[in-house]
Amino acid sequence: MANNDSSQIWDRLPPIPDDKPVLIAGPTASGKSALALQIAETFGGVIVNADASQVYDCWRVISARPSIEEEARASHLLYGHIAYDQNYSTGHWLREVTPLLSGDKRPIIVGGTGLYFSALTEGMADIPATPPAIRAKADQLELSTLIEGVDAETLSRIDIQNRARVQRAWEVQKATGRSLRDWQAETPPPILDIADAVPIVFDTEKQWLLDRITRRLDQMLDTGALDEVEAMRDLYDPSLPAFKAIGVPELMAYLDGRLSLDAAKERATIATRQFAKRQRTWFRARMQKWNRIDFSA
């Protein structure tokens, strides 16, 4: 967030009743975790992760997880609790977050993974798990080939530049004989009605966000990102979701001598900016009923 004083922050937020979960979505580097911590300290509650990269125990710095000091200031759940090679999907996350909605502490759910929030507030289709053989085959295919194997209606509803989303649609169609869109049409009611929560989405000025992305990458390098990636170097498998976290492939390439550090930083910055653009597009399309806030001014 920008350096606003407390009164300016609360003036821009909707009312936060004691009995409602708070949902905070936003693009990478927008300051949503800092806001979650301020809400927890001011109004009470437990902070719950809704970011797919921050579930892995090997990535604290590279995924911008809350620091140890920040975690000491308020309870944090679903951060760094999954091993690098463990399967973890939106369904896994939804099953873990559901009991927290009726726990002793009000959840403050924060992150940048739009699918997590849509599964929670719009419902999630009960799609059978993908057989390992089909997953292995999909991992070997080019993105263009995966796209060719997905029906047009499903393609019109997903980001076809996002390999993970396209591969998921391809796997569902291959494994079940039905399109992902068909399964989604049978989606059950959501676990959490948006009317029973305080939904907040960051909608910040573009250049302000791009500047923060650049500064944060430098900060990550200064606070141990390279050491973190080096520690996982012998286990590196680019097909695993954990190793697709932005910054990991680029810094691995530097450690292997395939890129200079400056080139790796440039590629990671570009990848982060592209990711943030996709997030902003998703949030604007799918979160039109959420409370939009802008701390960039």
N, C-alpha and C positions, 0 to 999 in steps of 0.2 A: 504494500500500500504506500501511497504518498505519505509524507510526514504531516499528517493531520493530527490536531489535538483530539482528545477524547470526545469533546462535545461535537466536533465536526463529524466524527465517525458515527456517533449514535444518531445525529440528525439525519444522516443519509440512509439509515437502516429502517426497515419496517419494525413495528412493535414485536417484542420477543416475549410472549407469555411463558410462564413457568412450565405449563403442561404440554408444550408442543416441541417436537424435535426440530432442530434447525438443519437445513440443508444448504451447503455452500459449494457452488460449482464455479469453475473459472479456468481460463487457460493457464498454462504453465508460467510461472514467475510473476503472476499477477498479485500475489500477496494474500491469497485465500487462507493459507495455514496460519498466518499471523492474525487474521481476523478471527478465525476459529478459537485461537488461544485467548484473545481478548474477550470474546463472548463467554468462554468457559470460566475465566477468572472473574468476570463481572456478574454474570447471571447464573453460573453453575452449569455443570454438565460434564459428560465424558466425550472426548474428541475421537471420532471413528473415521478411519481411513477409507476413502473411495477413489484411490489411485492405483492402477494396476501395477505400476513399477515399484511402488512403495511397500508392497506386500513382501518382497524378497529380503531375506535376512542379510544378503551380501551387499546390498546397496543402501547405504545411508546417505553418503555424500552425493553420489552420482544421481540419485533419484530425488534429492532435496527433501528427504525425510526430516521431520522435526529433530533437532539436536537433543542430546541427552539432557542438557540444561532445560530445554523447552518441555521435554517430556516430564521433567520433575515438577513443573509448575501446574500441570493438570493431567488427569488420567488420559492415556492414549491407548486405543485398541485397534487391532488388525494392521499394525505396522510391523514389518520385518519378521513376520511369523511363519513364512513359507520358505523352504529350501530352494536353492536355485534350480534344481531339476524336478521339482514337484509340480504336478499338474494343478493348475488353479484357473478357474473360469468365472464368468459372471454368475453362474449358478452357485458355485462354491461361495462366492462373496455374499450373495443374497441369503443363502442358508445361514451364514455366520452373523449377518447383521440383523436378521429378523428377531431373534430373542432379545437383542439389545433395545428394541423399540419398547419393550415392556419391562425394562430393568429398573433398578432403583434410581439411576441417574439419567437425566434427559440426554439423548445422543445429539451430538453436533457433528453431522456427517459431512466431511469435506474432501474434495478431490477434483481431478480433472477428467475422470473416465466417464464419459457421457452414458455409456451402456449400463454402468452400475446404477446411475440415477434413474434411467428409464425403466430398468428392470424393477426397481423399488417402487416407483410411482406410477408406472403404466402397466405393470405386469410382465411376466416372462413365460414364454411358451415352454412346455414340458417336452423338450426335444431329446431323444435318446442319445446317449454318449457315442462319440465317434469311435469305431473300432481302431485299434492301434495300426493295423495294416493300411487302412485308408488314410490315416493321419500321416504315416510314413511316406506314402505315395504322394500326398499333397505337398509335403515338405520339399519334394524333389522337383516339382513342376514350376515353370515360369509363371509369373503373374498373368501374362496374356493368355496362357493355356487355361489357367483357373477361370478367368473371366469368360472364356468361350464355353465353359462347362456349367455356367450359372444362367438361369432363366432371366429374360429381360425385365420382368416385373420386379424381381428381387434386386437386380443390378440398379434399377432406377431409385432404390431406397437406401443404398449403401454408398460409401465413399470407395470408388473403384481404384483409387490410388493407395488405399490402405490394405496392404496385403493380408493382414490378419482378418479383416472383415470379409474380404473376398474368399479367402481360404475357408473360413468358417461356413460360408454359404455353399461353397463347392462340396465340402465334406458332408454337410447335411443332405444335400441333394444326392450325392453318391451313396451314402450309407442308408438312407431311408426311402429313396425313390420319390420323395416329395420335396418341393422347393421350400426354402427357408421362409418365403412369404406365406406359403400355405400353412406352415406350422404357426407362424406369428398370428395368422387370422384366428387361431383357436386359443389365443392368449387368455389365461384366467384373470380375474380381477387383481389389482395391485395389492401388495402387502401394506402399503401406506398411501392413503389418499392425499393428494397434494394440498387439499383444503385443511387437512389435519396437521400440517407442518408449516414452518416458516421457510419458504424456498427463496434463496438468494443466489443470483448469478452475476458474476463480474462481467461488465461490458466496458472495457477501458479503451482509451485512445490508443490507436495502433502504434504510433512512434514511441510513445511512453513505454509500451510493453516491449517493443523490440530493443529499446535501450536497456531495460531491466534484464532481458534475456542475455545480452552480451555481458553485462556486468556480473550476472550470476555465474556464468561459465568460468570467468576469471576467479571468482570467489571459490568455486568448487575446486579448481586446481590449487588454489592457495591453501585449502583446508583438507587436502588428502585424496582427491578424486583419482589421481593417477596411482597412488599406492593401493587404493581400493580395487582398481581394475587389475593391477599387477598381481594382487593376491589371488585373483580368480583366473589368471592367465592359463594355467595348466589344465583347467577344467572347461575352457572356452569351447562352446558349441553354438555356432550362430543360428542353428535351427531352434534352440530353446528360447521361449519367450523372455526369460530373465535376461538373456544376452542381447535382446533387441532394444533394451532401454537406451534412449538417446544419449549419446556420448560414449557408450561402451564399445561399439564397433570401431568408432573413430580413434579412441585411445588405444584399443588393441592394435590397430594398424600402426600407430606410432610406436608402440612397444615392440612390434615385430619388425620395425625398420621400413615399413612400406609407406609411411607418411612422415613428414616433419611435424613437430609439435604445432607450429603455426598453421599448417595445412589441416591437421586434425581438429584444431580449434575452429577453423573456418567452416569445415564440414559439419561439425557438431552444432555450430551456431545456425547454419543454414537449415539443418534438420530440425532444430528446435523451433525456428521461426515457421517452418512449414507445418509442423505439428500444431503450433499455436493457432495458425490460420484455420486448420481443420477443426480444432476445438471451437473456435469462435463461430465458425459456420454452423456446427452442430448445435451449439447452445442457442443461437439465434433462431434456428429452425425448430428445435424441439422443446425449448423452454420459454415460449412466448408468454406463458402465464406466471412465470417466476418474477420476483422483485429484482429489477435490474439496478445495479449500483456501479458507480464510476468513481474510484478514488484517484484517478490520474490528474484530475483538475486541481 
